[in-house]
Amino acid sequence: DRDSVSNEIARLLHDKFISSEIADMIRIEDIVKFAQSKLIDDLKASHKLYRELRFNVFIPASELTTEDNRKSLFIDEKILVQGVIDLCYFNSNGELVLCDYKTDHIPREILGDRSAIHRMLEDKHKQQLKYYTYAIEAIFGKKPNRVLIYSLPYGDSFSIAI
């Protein structure tokens, strides 16, 4: 709840883990929504989870373009992609789940429309998550069963088709 988060921020300030400038930037409501989300229940029940998972993976260069004539030019080329995956975990059913946290501003005109928010996030981040899917497969030897975006401002997760 709000009081618990505020108390933890005060403790971090007191113990000098964070500065007052950082404390002022913390969006308490976003943390409370996350703590009350379905995702947190899934994480609590997970068998194994990985946070801030660094990767280096070669992906087909043809994946970097949507133009068919360019795809054919790059068919035999590979590009090194490196990054950090926010979260992946094996849920209680043993499924591998990839999750990326997003802080995108949600325009007021779509705030009440869950499907519009879903489309906005998917359109904007699908390509990045496709790269992360390649990385997950290279690391674990299998593709994730599900790919999620967790929207911090919205307080919920969205399944993304890759």
VEXLUM-573850 format. One record per atom (N, C-alpha, C): x, y, z; residue number from 1; residue in three letters. Coordinates in Angstrom, 1 decimal, always signed. Layout:
((X,Y,Z),NUM,"ALA"),
...
END
This chain:
((+0.8,-1.2,+0.0),1,"ASP"),
((+0.0,+0.0,+0.0),1,"ASP"),
((+0.9,+1.3,+0.0),1,"ASP"),
((+0.2,+2.4,-0.1),2,"ARG"),
((+0.9,+3.6,-0.2),2,"ARG"),
((+1.8,+3.9,+1.0),2,"ARG"),
((+1.4,+3.6,+2.2),3,"ASP"),
((+2.2,+3.8,+3.4),3,"ASP"),
((+3.4,+3.0,+3.4),3,"ASP"),
((+3.3,+1.7,+3.0),4,"SER"),
((+4.5,+0.8,+3.0),4,"SER"),
((+5.5,+1.3,+2.0),4,"SER"),
((+5.1,+1.8,+0.8),5,"VAL"),
((+6.1,+2.3,-0.1),5,"VAL"),
((+6.7,+3.6,+0.4),5,"VAL"),
((+5.9,+4.5,+1.0),6,"SER"),
((+6.5,+5.7,+1.6),6,"SER"),
((+7.5,+5.4,+2.7),6,"SER"),
((+7.1,+4.4,+3.5),7,"ASN"),
((+8.1,+4.1,+4.6),7,"ASN"),
((+9.4,+3.5,+4.0),7,"ASN"),
((+9.3,+2.7,+3.0),8,"GLU"),
((+10.5,+2.2,+2.4),8,"GLU"),
((+11.3,+3.3,+1.7),8,"GLU"),
((+10.7,+4.2,+1.1),9,"ILE"),
((+11.4,+5.4,+0.5),9,"ILE"),
((+12.1,+6.1,+1.7),9,"ILE"),
((+11.5,+6.3,+2.8),10,"ALA"),
((+12.1,+7.0,+3.9),10,"ALA"),
((+13.3,+6.3,+4.5),10,"ALA"),
((+13.1,+5.0,+4.5),11,"ARG"),
((+14.3,+4.1,+5.0),11,"ARG"),
((+15.5,+4.2,+4.0),11,"ARG"),
((+15.2,+4.2,+2.7),12,"LEU"),
((+16.3,+4.3,+1.7),12,"LEU"),
((+16.9,+5.7,+1.8),12,"LEU"),
((+16.2,+6.7,+2.0),13,"LEU"),
((+16.7,+8.0,+2.2),13,"LEU"),
((+17.6,+8.1,+3.5),13,"LEU"),
((+17.0,+7.6,+4.6),14,"HIS"),
((+17.7,+7.6,+5.9),14,"HIS"),
((+19.1,+6.9,+5.8),14,"HIS"),
((+19.1,+5.7,+5.1),15,"ASP"),
((+20.3,+4.9,+5.0),15,"ASP"),
((+21.2,+5.3,+3.9),15,"ASP"),
((+20.8,+6.4,+3.2),16,"LYS"),
((+21.6,+7.0,+2.2),16,"LYS"),
((+21.8,+6.1,+0.9),16,"LYS"),
((+20.8,+5.3,+0.7),17,"PHE"),
((+20.8,+4.5,-0.5),17,"PHE"),
((+20.3,+5.3,-1.7),17,"PHE"),
((+19.5,+6.3,-1.4),18,"ILE"),
((+19.0,+7.2,-2.5),18,"ILE"),
((+19.1,+8.6,-2.0),18,"ILE"),
((+19.1,+9.6,-2.9),19,"SER"),
((+19.1,+11.0,-2.6),19,"SER"),
((+17.7,+11.5,-2.5),19,"SER"),
((+17.5,+12.7,-2.0),20,"SER"),
((+16.2,+13.3,-1.9),20,"SER"),
((+15.7,+13.6,-3.3),20,"SER"),
((+16.6,+13.9,-4.2),21,"GLU"),
((+16.1,+14.1,-5.6),21,"GLU"),
((+15.5,+12.9,-6.2),21,"GLU"),
((+16.2,+11.7,-6.0),22,"ILE"),
((+15.7,+10.5,-6.5),22,"ILE"),
((+14.3,+10.1,-5.8),22,"ILE"),
((+14.3,+10.3,-4.5),23,"ALA"),
((+13.0,+10.0,-3.8),23,"ALA"),
((+11.9,+10.8,-4.3),23,"ALA"),
((+12.1,+12.1,-4.7),24,"ASP"),
((+11.1,+12.9,-5.2),24,"ASP"),
((+10.5,+12.4,-6.6),24,"ASP"),
((+11.4,+11.7,-7.3),25,"MET"),
((+11.0,+11.2,-8.6),25,"MET"),
((+10.2,+9.9,-8.6),25,"MET"),
((+10.2,+9.2,-7.4),26,"ILE"),
((+9.5,+7.9,-7.3),26,"ILE"),
((+8.0,+8.1,-7.4),26,"ILE"),
((+7.4,+7.4,-8.3),27,"ARG"),
((+5.9,+7.4,-8.5),27,"ARG"),
((+5.3,+6.3,-7.7),27,"ARG"),
((+4.9,+6.7,-6.5),28,"ILE"),
((+4.4,+5.8,-5.5),28,"ILE"),
((+3.2,+5.0,-6.0),28,"ILE"),
((+2.3,+5.7,-6.7),29,"GLU"),
((+1.1,+5.0,-7.2),29,"GLU"),
((+1.4,+3.9,-8.2),29,"GLU"),
((+2.5,+4.1,-9.1),30,"ASP"),
((+2.9,+3.1,-10.0),30,"ASP"),
((+3.4,+1.8,-9.3),30,"ASP"),
((+4.1,+2.0,-8.2),31,"ILE"),
((+4.6,+0.9,-7.4),31,"ILE"),
((+3.4,+0.2,-6.7),31,"ILE"),
((+2.5,+0.9,-6.2),32,"VAL"),
((+1.3,+0.3,-5.5),32,"VAL"),
((+0.5,-0.5,-6.6),32,"VAL"),
((+0.3,+0.0,-7.8),33,"LYS"),
((-0.4,-0.7,-8.8),33,"LYS"),
((+0.3,-2.0,-9.2),33,"LYS"),
((+1.7,-1.9,-9.3),34,"PHE"),
((+2.4,-3.1,-9.6),34,"PHE"),
((+2.3,-4.2,-8.5),34,"PHE"),
((+2.4,-3.8,-7.3),35,"ALA"),
((+2.3,-4.7,-6.2),35,"ALA"),
((+0.9,-5.4,-6.1),35,"ALA"),
((-0.1,-4.7,-6.7),36,"GLN"),
((-1.5,-5.3,-6.7),36,"GLN"),
((-1.8,-5.9,-8.0),36,"GLN"),
((-0.9,-6.1,-8.9),37,"SER"),
((-1.2,-6.6,-10.3),37,"SER"),
((-1.2,-8.1,-10.3),37,"SER"),
((-1.8,-8.6,-11.4),38,"LYS"),
((-1.8,-10.0,-11.7),38,"LYS"),
((-0.4,-10.5,-11.9),38,"LYS"),
((+0.4,-9.7,-12.5),39,"LEU"),
((+1.8,-10.1,-12.8),39,"LEU"),
((+2.6,-10.4,-11.6),39,"LEU"),
((+2.4,-9.6,-10.5),40,"ILE"),
((+3.1,-9.9,-9.3),40,"ILE"),
((+2.7,-11.2,-8.7),40,"ILE"),
((+1.5,-11.6,-8.8),41,"ASP"),
((+1.0,-12.9,-8.4),41,"ASP"),
((+1.7,-14.0,-9.2),41,"ASP"),
((+1.8,-13.8,-10.5),42,"ASP"),
((+2.5,-14.8,-11.3),42,"ASP"),
((+4.0,-14.9,-10.9),42,"ASP"),
((+4.6,-13.8,-10.6),43,"LEU"),
((+6.0,-13.8,-10.3),43,"LEU"),
((+6.3,-14.5,-8.9),43,"LEU"),
((+5.4,-14.3,-8.0),44,"LYS"),
((+5.5,-14.9,-6.7),44,"LYS"),
((+5.4,-16.4,-6.8),44,"LYS"),
((+4.6,-16.9,-7.8),45,"ALA"),
((+4.4,-18.4,-7.9),45,"ALA"),
((+5.5,-19.0,-8.9),45,"ALA"),
((+6.3,-18.1,-9.5),46,"SER"),
((+7.3,-18.6,-10.5),46,"SER"),
((+8.3,-19.6,-9.9),46,"SER"),
((+8.9,-20.4,-10.7),47,"HIS"),
((+9.9,-21.4,-10.3),47,"HIS"),
((+11.3,-20.8,-10.3),47,"HIS"),
((+11.5,-19.9,-11.3),48,"LYS"),
((+12.8,-19.3,-11.4),48,"LYS"),
((+12.6,-18.0,-12.2),48,"LYS"),
((+13.3,-16.9,-11.7),49,"LEU"),
((+13.1,-15.6,-12.5),49,"LEU"),
((+14.5,-15.0,-12.6),49,"LEU"),
((+14.6,-14.2,-13.7),50,"TYR"),
((+15.8,-13.5,-14.1),50,"TYR"),
((+15.5,-12.1,-14.3),50,"TYR"),
((+16.2,-11.2,-13.6),51,"ARG"),
((+16.0,-9.7,-13.8),51,"ARG"),
((+17.3,-9.1,-14.3),51,"ARG"),
((+17.1,-8.1,-15.2),52,"GLU"),
((+18.2,-7.4,-15.8),52,"GLU"),
((+19.2,-8.4,-16.4),52,"GLU"),
((+18.6,-9.3,-17.3),53,"LEU"),
((+19.4,-10.3,-18.0),53,"LEU"),
((+20.1,-9.7,-19.2),53,"LEU"),
((+21.4,-9.6,-19.1),54,"ARG"),
((+22.2,-9.1,-20.2),54,"ARG"),
((+22.4,-10.1,-21.3),54,"ARG"),
((+22.4,-9.7,-22.5),55,"PHE"),
((+22.6,-10.6,-23.6),55,"PHE"),
((+23.4,-10.0,-24.8),55,"PHE"),
((+24.1,-10.8,-25.5),56,"ASN"),
((+24.7,-10.5,-26.8),56,"ASN"),
((+24.2,-11.7,-27.8),56,"ASN"),
((+23.6,-11.3,-28.8),57,"VAL"),
((+23.0,-12.4,-29.7),57,"VAL"),
((+23.1,-11.9,-31.2),57,"VAL"),
((+23.5,-12.8,-32.1),58,"PHE"),
((+23.4,-12.5,-33.5),58,"PHE"),
((+22.0,-12.8,-34.0),58,"PHE"),
((+21.5,-11.8,-34.7),59,"ILE"),
((+20.2,-12.1,-35.3),59,"ILE"),
((+20.3,-11.8,-36.8),59,"ILE"),
((+19.4,-12.4,-37.6),60,"PRO"),
((+19.4,-12.2,-39.1),60,"PRO"),
((+19.3,-10.7,-39.4),60,"PRO"),
((+20.1,-10.2,-40.2),61,"ALA"),
((+20.1,-8.8,-40.6),61,"ALA"),
((+18.8,-8.4,-41.3),61,"ALA"),
((+18.2,-9.4,-41.9),62,"SER"),
((+16.9,-9.2,-42.6),62,"SER"),
((+15.8,-8.9,-41.7),62,"SER"),
((+16.0,-9.1,-40.4),63,"GLU"),
((+15.0,-8.8,-39.4),63,"GLU"),
((+15.0,-7.3,-39.1),63,"GLU"),
((+16.0,-6.6,-39.5),64,"LEU"),
((+16.1,-5.1,-39.2),64,"LEU"),
((+15.3,-4.3,-40.2),64,"LEU"),
((+14.7,-4.9,-41.2),65,"THR"),
((+13.9,-4.1,-42.2),65,"THR"),
((+12.6,-4.8,-42.5),65,"THR"),
((+11.6,-4.0,-42.9),66,"THR"),
((+10.3,-4.5,-43.3),66,"THR"),
((+10.2,-4.5,-44.8),66,"THR"),
((+11.2,-3.9,-45.5),67,"GLU"),
((+11.1,-3.8,-47.0),67,"GLU"),
((+11.6,-5.1,-47.6),67,"GLU"),
((+10.8,-5.8,-48.4),68,"ASP"),
((+11.1,-7.1,-49.0),68,"ASP"),
((+12.4,-7.1,-49.8),68,"ASP"),
((+12.6,-6.0,-50.6),69,"ASN"),
((+13.8,-6.0,-51.4),69,"ASN"),
((+15.1,-5.9,-50.6),69,"ASN"),
((+15.0,-5.2,-49.4),70,"ARG"),
((+16.2,-5.2,-48.5),70,"ARG"),
((+16.4,-6.5,-47.8),70,"ARG"),
((+15.3,-7.1,-47.4),71,"LYS"),
((+15.3,-8.4,-46.7),71,"LYS"),
((+16.2,-9.4,-47.6),71,"LYS"),
((+15.9,-9.4,-48.9),72,"SER"),
((+16.6,-10.4,-49.7),72,"SER"),
((+18.1,-10.0,-49.8),72,"SER"),
((+18.5,-8.7,-49.7),73,"LEU"),
((+19.9,-8.3,-49.7),73,"LEU"),
((+20.6,-8.8,-48.5),73,"LEU"),
((+19.9,-8.9,-47.4),74,"PHE"),
((+20.6,-9.2,-46.1),74,"PHE"),
((+20.4,-10.6,-45.7),74,"PHE"),
((+19.9,-11.5,-46.5),75,"ILE"),
((+19.5,-12.8,-46.2),75,"ILE"),
((+20.5,-13.6,-45.5),75,"ILE"),
((+21.8,-13.5,-45.9),76,"ASP"),
((+22.9,-14.3,-45.2),76,"ASP"),
((+23.7,-13.5,-44.2),76,"ASP"),
((+23.3,-12.3,-43.9),77,"GLU"),
((+24.0,-11.5,-42.9),77,"GLU"),
((+23.4,-11.6,-41.5),77,"GLU"),
((+24.3,-11.4,-40.6),78,"LYS"),
((+23.9,-11.4,-39.2),78,"LYS"),
((+24.4,-10.1,-38.5),78,"LYS"),
((+23.7,-9.7,-37.5),79,"ILE"),
((+24.0,-8.4,-36.8),79,"ILE"),
((+24.0,-8.8,-35.3),79,"ILE"),
((+25.1,-8.3,-34.6),80,"LEU"),
((+25.2,-8.5,-33.2),80,"LEU"),
((+24.3,-7.5,-32.5),80,"LEU"),
((+23.4,-8.0,-31.7),81,"VAL"),
((+22.5,-7.1,-30.9),81,"VAL"),
((+22.8,-7.4,-29.4),81,"VAL"),
((+22.9,-6.3,-28.7),82,"GLN"),
((+23.1,-6.5,-27.2),82,"GLN"),
((+22.1,-5.7,-26.5),82,"GLN"),
((+21.8,-6.2,-25.3),83,"GLY"),
((+20.8,-5.4,-24.5),83,"GLY"),
((+20.6,-6.1,-23.2),83,"GLY"),
((+19.6,-5.6,-22.5),84,"VAL"),
((+19.3,-6.1,-21.1),84,"VAL"),
((+17.8,-6.3,-21.1),84,"VAL"),
((+17.4,-7.6,-20.8),85,"ILE"),
((+16.0,-8.0,-20.7),85,"ILE"),
((+15.6,-7.7,-19.3),85,"ILE"),
((+14.5,-6.9,-19.1),86,"ASP"),
((+14.0,-6.5,-17.8),86,"ASP"),
((+13.7,-7.7,-16.9),86,"ASP"),
((+13.0,-8.7,-17.5),87,"LEU"),
((+12.5,-9.8,-16.7),87,"LEU"),
((+12.1,-11.0,-17.6),87,"LEU"),
((+12.5,-12.2,-17.2),88,"CYS"),
((+12.0,-13.4,-17.8),88,"CYS"),
((+11.9,-14.4,-16.6),88,"CYS"),
((+10.9,-15.3,-16.7),89,"TYR"),
((+10.7,-16.2,-15.7),89,"TYR"),
((+10.0,-17.5,-16.1),89,"TYR"),
((+10.2,-18.5,-15.4),90,"PHE"),
((+9.4,-19.8,-15.6),90,"PHE"),
((+8.2,-19.7,-14.6),90,"PHE"),
((+7.0,-19.7,-15.2),91,"ASN"),
((+5.8,-19.5,-14.3),91,"ASN"),
((+5.5,-20.9,-13.6),91,"ASN"),
((+4.5,-20.9,-12.9),92,"SER"),
((+4.1,-22.1,-12.1),92,"SER"),
((+3.8,-23.3,-13.0),92,"SER"),
((+3.5,-23.1,-14.3),93,"ASN"),
((+3.2,-24.2,-15.2),93,"ASN"),
((+4.5,-24.6,-16.0),93,"ASN"),
((+5.6,-23.9,-15.7),94,"GLY"),
((+6.9,-24.2,-16.4),94,"GLY"),
((+7.1,-23.5,-17.7),94,"GLY"),
((+6.1,-22.6,-18.0),95,"GLU"),
((+6.2,-21.8,-19.2),95,"GLU"),
((+7.3,-20.7,-19.1),95,"GLU"),
((+8.0,-20.4,-20.1),96,"LEU"),
((+9.0,-19.3,-20.1),96,"LEU"),
((+8.3,-18.0,-20.6),96,"LEU"),
((+8.3,-17.0,-19.7),97,"VAL"),
((+7.6,-15.8,-20.0),97,"VAL"),
((+8.7,-14.6,-20.0),97,"VAL"),
((+8.6,-13.8,-21.1),98,"LEU"),
((+9.4,-12.7,-21.3),98,"LEU"),
((+8.6,-11.4,-20.9),98,"LEU"),
((+9.1,-10.5,-20.1),99,"CYS"),
((+8.3,-9.3,-19.7),99,"CYS"),
((+9.2,-8.1,-19.8),99,"CYS"),
((+8.7,-7.1,-20.4),100,"ASP"),
((+9.4,-5.8,-20.5),100,"ASP"),
((+8.6,-4.7,-19.9),100,"ASP"),
((+9.2,-4.0,-19.0),101,"TYR"),
((+8.5,-2.8,-18.3),101,"TYR"),
((+8.6,-1.6,-19.2),101,"TYR"),
((+7.5,-0.9,-19.3),102,"LYS"),
((+7.5,+0.3,-20.1),102,"LYS"),
((+6.8,+1.5,-19.3),102,"LYS"),
((+7.4,+2.6,-19.5),103,"THR"),
((+6.9,+3.8,-18.8),103,"THR"),
((+6.3,+4.8,-19.8),103,"THR"),
((+5.9,+4.4,-21.0),104,"ASP"),
((+5.4,+5.3,-22.0),104,"ASP"),
((+4.2,+6.1,-21.5),104,"ASP"),
((+4.1,+7.3,-21.8),105,"HIS"),
((+3.0,+8.2,-21.5),105,"HIS"),
((+1.8,+7.6,-22.2),105,"HIS"),
((+0.7,+7.5,-21.6),106,"ILE"),
((-0.5,+7.1,-22.2),106,"ILE"),
((-1.4,+8.3,-22.5),106,"ILE"),
((-1.7,+8.6,-23.7),107,"PRO"),
((-2.5,+9.8,-24.0),107,"PRO"),
((-3.8,+9.8,-23.4),107,"PRO"),
((-4.3,+10.9,-22.9),108,"ARG"),
((-5.5,+11.0,-22.2),108,"ARG"),
((-6.7,+10.4,-23.0),108,"ARG"),
((-6.7,+10.6,-24.3),109,"GLU"),
((-7.8,+10.2,-25.2),109,"GLU"),
((-8.0,+8.7,-25.3),109,"GLU"),
((-6.9,+7.9,-24.9),110,"ILE"),
((-7.1,+6.5,-24.9),110,"ILE"),
((-7.0,+5.8,-23.5),110,"ILE"),
((-6.8,+6.6,-22.5),111,"LEU"),
((-6.6,+6.1,-21.2),111,"LEU"),
((-7.6,+5.1,-20.7),111,"LEU"),
((-8.9,+5.3,-21.1),112,"GLY"),
((-9.9,+4.3,-20.7),112,"GLY"),
((-10.1,+3.2,-21.7),112,"GLY"),
((-9.3,+3.1,-22.7),113,"ASP"),
((-9.5,+2.1,-23.8),113,"ASP"),
((-8.3,+1.1,-23.7),113,"ASP"),
((-8.5,+0.0,-23.0),114,"ARG"),
((-7.4,-1.0,-22.8),114,"ARG"),
((-6.9,-1.5,-24.2),114,"ARG"),
((-7.8,-1.8,-25.1),115,"SER"),
((-7.3,-2.3,-26.4),115,"SER"),
((-6.5,-1.2,-27.2),115,"SER"),
((-6.8,+0.0,-27.1),116,"ALA"),
((-6.0,+1.1,-27.7),116,"ALA"),
((-4.7,+1.2,-27.1),116,"ALA"),
((-4.6,+1.1,-25.8),117,"ILE"),
((-3.3,+1.1,-25.1),117,"ILE"),
((-2.5,-0.1,-25.5),117,"ILE"),
((-3.1,-1.2,-25.6),118,"HIS"),
((-2.4,-2.4,-26.1),118,"HIS"),
((-1.8,-2.2,-27.5),118,"HIS"),
((-2.6,-1.7,-28.4),119,"ARG"),
((-2.2,-1.5,-29.8),119,"ARG"),
((-1.0,-0.5,-29.8),119,"ARG"),
((-1.1,+0.6,-29.0),120,"MET"),
((-0.1,+1.6,-29.0),120,"MET"),
((+1.3,+1.0,-28.5),120,"MET"),
((+1.2,+0.2,-27.4),121,"LEU"),
((+2.4,-0.4,-26.9),121,"LEU"),
((+3.0,-1.5,-27.8),121,"LEU"),
((+2.1,-2.3,-28.4),122,"GLU"),
((+2.6,-3.3,-29.3),122,"GLU"),
((+3.2,-2.7,-30.5),122,"GLU"),
((+2.6,-1.7,-31.1),123,"ASP"),
((+3.1,-1.0,-32.3),123,"ASP"),
((+4.5,-0.4,-32.0),123,"ASP"),
((+4.7,+0.2,-30.9),124,"LYS"),
((+5.9,+0.9,-30.6),124,"LYS"),
((+7.0,-0.1,-30.2),124,"LYS"),
((+6.7,-1.2,-29.5),125,"HIS"),
((+7.8,-2.0,-28.9),125,"HIS"),
((+7.9,-3.5,-29.5),125,"HIS"),
((+7.1,-3.8,-30.4),126,"LYS"),
((+7.1,-5.2,-30.9),126,"LYS"),
((+8.5,-5.6,-31.5),126,"LYS"),
((+9.1,-4.7,-32.3),127,"GLN"),
((+10.4,-5.1,-32.9),127,"GLN"),
((+11.4,-5.3,-31.8),127,"GLN"),
((+11.5,-4.5,-30.8),128,"GLN"),
((+12.4,-4.7,-29.7),128,"GLN"),
((+12.2,-6.0,-29.0),128,"GLN"),
((+10.9,-6.4,-28.8),129,"LEU"),
((+10.6,-7.6,-28.1),129,"LEU"),
((+10.9,-8.8,-29.0),129,"LEU"),
((+10.9,-8.6,-30.3),130,"LYS"),
((+11.3,-9.7,-31.2),130,"LYS"),
((+12.8,-10.0,-31.1),130,"LYS"),
((+13.6,-9.0,-30.9),131,"TYR"),
((+15.0,-9.1,-30.7),131,"TYR"),
((+15.2,-9.9,-29.3),131,"TYR"),
((+14.5,-9.5,-28.3),132,"TYR"),
((+14.6,-10.1,-27.0),132,"TYR"),
((+14.2,-11.6,-27.1),132,"TYR"),
((+13.2,-11.9,-28.0),133,"THR"),
((+12.8,-13.3,-28.2),133,"THR"),
((+14.0,-14.1,-28.7),133,"THR"),
((+14.7,-13.5,-29.7),134,"TYR"),
((+15.9,-14.2,-30.2),134,"TYR"),
((+16.9,-14.5,-29.1),134,"TYR"),
((+17.1,-13.5,-28.2),135,"ALA"),
((+18.0,-13.6,-27.1),135,"ALA"),
((+17.6,-14.7,-26.2),135,"ALA"),
((+16.3,-14.7,-25.8),136,"ILE"),
((+15.8,-15.8,-24.9),136,"ILE"),
((+16.0,-17.2,-25.5),136,"ILE"),
((+15.7,-17.3,-26.8),137,"GLU"),
((+15.9,-18.6,-27.4),137,"GLU"),
((+17.4,-19.0,-27.4),137,"GLU"),
((+18.3,-18.1,-27.6),138,"ALA"),
((+19.7,-18.4,-27.6),138,"ALA"),
((+20.2,-18.7,-26.1),138,"ALA"),
((+19.6,-18.1,-25.2),139,"ILE"),
((+20.0,-18.3,-23.8),139,"ILE"),
((+19.4,-19.6,-23.2),139,"ILE"),
((+18.1,-19.8,-23.5),140,"PHE"),
((+17.4,-21.0,-22.8),140,"PHE"),
((+17.2,-22.1,-23.8),140,"PHE"),
((+17.5,-22.0,-25.1),141,"GLY"),
((+17.2,-23.0,-26.0),141,"GLY"),
((+15.8,-23.2,-26.4),141,"GLY"),
((+15.0,-22.2,-26.1),142,"LYS"),
((+13.6,-22.3,-26.5),142,"LYS"),
((+13.0,-20.9,-26.5),142,"LYS"),
((+12.0,-20.7,-27.4),143,"LYS"),
((+11.3,-19.4,-27.4),143,"LYS"),
((+10.4,-19.2,-26.2),143,"LYS"),
((+10.2,-18.0,-25.8),144,"PRO"),
((+9.2,-17.8,-24.7),144,"PRO"),
((+7.8,-18.2,-25.1),144,"PRO"),
((+7.1,-18.8,-24.2),145,"ASN"),
((+5.7,-19.2,-24.4),145,"ASN"),
((+4.8,-18.0,-24.5),145,"ASN"),
((+5.2,-16.9,-23.7),146,"ARG"),
((+4.4,-15.7,-23.7),146,"ARG"),
((+5.4,-14.5,-23.7),146,"ARG"),
((+5.0,-13.4,-24.3),147,"VAL"),
((+5.7,-12.1,-24.3),147,"VAL"),
((+4.8,-11.1,-23.7),147,"VAL"),
((+5.2,-10.4,-22.7),148,"LEU"),
((+4.4,-9.4,-22.1),148,"LEU"),
((+5.1,-8.0,-22.0),148,"LEU"),
((+4.2,-7.0,-22.1),149,"ILE"),
((+4.7,-5.6,-21.8),149,"ILE"),
((+3.9,-5.3,-20.5),149,"ILE"),
((+4.6,-4.8,-19.5),150,"TYR"),
((+4.0,-4.3,-18.3),150,"TYR"),
((+4.0,-2.8,-18.3),150,"TYR"),
((+2.9,-2.1,-18.4),151,"SER"),
((+2.9,-0.7,-18.5),151,"SER"),
((+2.8,-0.1,-17.1),151,"SER"),
((+3.8,+0.6,-16.6),152,"LEU"),
((+3.8,+1.1,-15.3),152,"LEU"),
((+2.8,+2.2,-15.1),152,"LEU"),
((+2.6,+3.1,-16.0),153,"PRO"),
((+1.5,+4.1,-15.8),153,"PRO"),
((+0.1,+3.5,-15.8),153,"PRO"),
((-0.1,+2.5,-16.6),154,"TYR"),
((-1.4,+1.8,-16.7),154,"TYR"),
((-1.7,+0.9,-15.5),154,"TYR"),
((-0.6,+0.2,-15.1),155,"GLY"),
((-0.7,-0.7,-14.0),155,"GLY"),
((-1.1,-2.1,-14.4),155,"GLY"),
((-0.8,-2.5,-15.6),156,"ASP"),
((-1.3,-3.8,-16.0),156,"ASP"),
((-0.3,-4.3,-17.2),156,"ASP"),
((-0.4,-5.6,-17.5),157,"SER"),
((+0.4,-6.2,-18.5),157,"SER"),
((-0.4,-6.5,-19.7),157,"SER"),
((+0.2,-6.6,-20.9),158,"PHE"),
((-0.4,-6.9,-22.2),158,"PHE"),
((+0.4,-7.9,-22.9),158,"PHE"),
((-0.3,-8.9,-23.4),159,"SER"),
((+0.4,-10.0,-24.1),159,"SER"),
((+0.6,-9.5,-25.5),159,"SER"),
((+1.8,-9.8,-26.0),160,"ILE"),
((+2.3,-9.3,-27.3),160,"ILE"),
((+2.5,-10.5,-28.2),160,"ILE"),
((+1.9,-10.5,-29.4),161,"ALA"),
((+2.2,-11.6,-30.4),161,"ALA"),
((+3.4,-11.3,-31.1),161,"ALA"),
((+4.4,-12.3,-31.1),162,"ILE"),
((+5.7,-12.1,-31.8),162,"ILE"),
((+5.7,-13.1,-32.9),162,"ILE"),
END
